[in-house]
Amino acid sequence: MRPGQSAEDRLREALRARADEVETSPDALPNIRRRTAAGTWQRSLRTALAAAAAVAAAIAIGVVVVQTSGDEHRTLPPGSSQSPSRSEPPTSPSVRPPSGTAPQEVDLPAYFTRNGRLYREFLPATAGDDAGRLKAAVTLSLQGKAKDPDYKSLWPATVEVHGVAISGSQVTVDLGGVGTAPAEAKLAVQQLVYTVLAAARYTSMGHSDGVRLLVDGQPVARLWGTVDTSGLLRQGTLSELQAPVWVIEPDQGAVVGKTFTAYVAGVVFEGTVRVRVRDAAGAIVYDQSVQLTAGAPSLGEARVQISLPSGRYTVEAFFVSEKDGSVQWVDDHEFSVG
């Protein structure tokens, strides 16, 4: 102990030195989920309790611990007070790659289409640096690698991502094999733009202001001769492009416990959606009206706890038309209760 140094000072220095050794792994969230699925929740609980004790000790000696995140997105943790973005459904805190790391597997957001609207999934990809993550996300999106069979890509099967370059807050994507214009060419371009801007939150960039597009290394003024791509491409209007209702969790193909949380989001009149679960035979085993945290034009979210016996199920979210009582904009995921 140095002359004049108190025990409190020494403990504070020790805590700071230990904190400096901690590095955030880019695959932290996927690994936690894998451990949970494998039945190792006890170890996770012990880790969480140890972390809570460390925070309590830090507070006791006057050390302030501040947790920051540059992203409001994939899945807002239960009890979070953050407001979801109006440009994208709620997501989890972003996991950004430490500089100089080797390629690792990480979940990345990718957008797809269904019934003329955009939907998003998080998919595993192996990438190291920022450009690698963006390229991986765009490749997953344009090549239609969605887990949910209802989600499609509007881009032709021949499309290739030659490369991705980053300059400040702008991203340039170089494509090849773009083929002929799809029926919904403007939505196809927005599928690309939304994917890039969402994936940018999972890099050290933190965000991107827009996307520039090249085809075979050359700028194009009009993609497929119909869509103006001469300037910086930005996200279109939320209400016109993104689906009004999303099922976020359970994810497509997920295995959950007998008591689980259904997490939905949407931009819906008066913020009222319906959550329904069907068993493998199609029989309705759960049906509940749910109030989102906000109504249109804002994006709202809701979580409901459901208990079911083991088996295979489909969770649905939709809203009922005020005009004629018809079911509108169903989004669904198949999952299993272990």
DACORHU-V570961 format. One line per field, one symbol per residue. ss: DSSP state (A for helix, B for strand, O for the rest). phi: phi as a letter, one per 30 degrees, with the letter a starting at -180 (. if undefined). psi: psi as a letter, one per 30 degrees, with the letter a starting at -180 (. if undefined). Layout:
ss->???
phi->???
psi->???
This chain:
ss->OOOOOOAAAAAAAAAAAAAAOOOOOOOAAAAAAAAAAOOOAAAAAAAAAAAAAAAAAAAAOOOOOOOOOOOOBBOOOOOOOOOOOOOOOOBOOOOOOOOOOOOBBBBBBBBBBBOOBBBBBBBBBBBOOAAAAAAAAAAAAAOOOOOOOOOBOOOOOOOBBBBBBBBOOBBBBBBBOOOOOOOOAAAAAAAAAAAAAAAAOOOOOOOOOBBBBBBOOBBOOBBOOOBBOOOOBOOOOAAAABOOBBBBBOOOOOBBOOBBBBBBBBOOAAABBBBBBBBOOOOBBBBBBBBOOOOOOOOBBBBBBBBOOOBBBBBBBBBBOOOOOOBBBBBBBBBBBO
phi->.deiddddddddddddddddddbdddcddededdddddicddddddddddddddddddddcidccccbbdbdcffeeeidcdddddcadebdedccdddiddebdbdbdbcbbahibcbbbcbdbcacdddddddddddedddiddddddcbcddddddbcdlbbbbicccccccbidicdddcddddddeddddddddddcbddiabdlbcccbhicdbdbdhibcdbdcddbdddedccdddbbccbddeidcbddcbcccbblcbeiicbccbbcdddjddcaabdbcddacedddcbabbcbbbdelcbbcbbabcdddbiddbhdcbbdabcd
psi->klkfkleeeeeeeeeeeeeffkkkkfgeeeeeeeeefgghfeeeeeeeeeeeeeeeeeefggkkkkklkgkgakjkkkgkfkklkffklkllkkjkkkkgllklkkkkkkkalkhglklklkkkljldleeeeeeeeeeeeeghhkekffklkfllffkkjelkkkjbgkkkkjllhfalkleieeeeeeeeeeeeeefffglfeelkfakkkljhfkkkejkggekjgfakklkakeffekkfkkjekklkglkllfklkkjllljkkggklkkkkkafffkkfkjkkkklfllkglklllkkkkkllkaklkkkkllkkfegglkkhkklkklkk.
